[in-house]
Amino acid sequence: MFKVVLREAGKNKAFQVVAAMQKGKVVKLTANIAIHAAQLSLEKSLPMADSIILATAETYRCVIWTQDTHFQNMEGVKYFPK
């Protein structure tokens, strides 16, 4: 995230993003989440990294906020085009 925001919006905004992310919670990638992610990857034709994000969000009942088109029109996702 830092690299992308740094490149597109500058150093000040990039550090603001880092500060916001540090308020979040880091969770473990468990075997159950990994298995669920593999299923989602095949079902939704998602790259594995994206399916891990989706499986984790579903497990912890979180909303995904993204501009990644892979998540467009998915339940539980707030998609904003670039």
C-alpha positions in Angstrom: 0.0 0.0 0.0 2.7 2.4 1.0 4.5 2.1 -2.3 1.4 2.6 -4.4 0.2 5.6 -2.4 3.7 7.1 -2.4 3.9 6.8 -6.1 0.4 8.2 -6.8 -0.2 10.7 -4.0 3.1 11.5 -2.4 4.9 10.9 0.9 2.5 12.7 3.2 -0.6 10.8 2.0 1.4 7.5 2.1 2.3 8.0 5.7 -1.4 8.8 6.5 -2.3 5.4 4.9 0.3 3.6 7.0 -1.1 5.3 10.2 -4.6 4.2 9.3 -3.5 0.6 8.6 -1.8 0.4 11.9 -5.2 0.8 13.6 -6.2 -2.5 12.0 -5.8 -6.0 13.3 -3.4 -8.6 11.8 -4.9 -12.1 11.7 -3.3 -15.4 10.9 -3.7 -17.3 7.7 -5.2 -20.5 9.1 -5.6 -23.8 7.3 -9.4 -23.2 7.2 -9.0 -19.8 5.6 -6.5 -21.2 3.1 -8.8 -24.0 2.1 -11.8 -21.6 1.8 -9.6 -19.3 -0.3 -8.6 -22.1 -2.7 -12.3 -22.9 -3.1 -13.2 -19.2 -3.7 -10.3 -18.9 -6.2 -11.7 -21.7 -8.4 -15.3 -20.7 -8.0 -14.8 -17.0 -8.7 -11.7 -17.2 -11.0 -9.8 -15.1 -8.5 -6.0 -14.9 -8.1 -5.0 -16.7 -5.0 -3.9 -13.5 -3.1 -7.4 -12.0 -3.8 -9.1 -15.1 -2.7 -7.2 -15.1 0.6 -8.4 -11.5 1.2 -12.0 -12.5 0.4 -11.9 -15.7 2.6 -10.4 -13.7 5.5 -13.0 -11.0 5.2 -15.8 -13.6 5.1 -14.3 -15.4 8.1 -14.1 -12.3 10.2 -17.3 -10.7 8.7 -15.4 -7.7 7.4 -16.1 -5.4 4.5 -13.5 -5.1 1.8 -12.9 -1.6 0.5 -11.0 -1.7 -2.8 -10.4 -0.4 -6.3 -9.3 -3.9 -7.4 -11.6 -4.9 -10.3 -11.4 -8.6 -9.3 -13.8 -7.7 -6.4 -16.3 -5.7 -8.5 -20.0 -6.7 -7.9 -19.1 -9.1 -5.0 -21.2 -9.3 -1.8 -19.4 -7.8 1.2 -17.2 -5.5 -1.0 -17.3 -1.8 -1.4 -15.7 -1.3 -4.8 -14.7 2.2 -6.1 -13.4 2.5 -9.6 -10.1 4.3 -10.1 
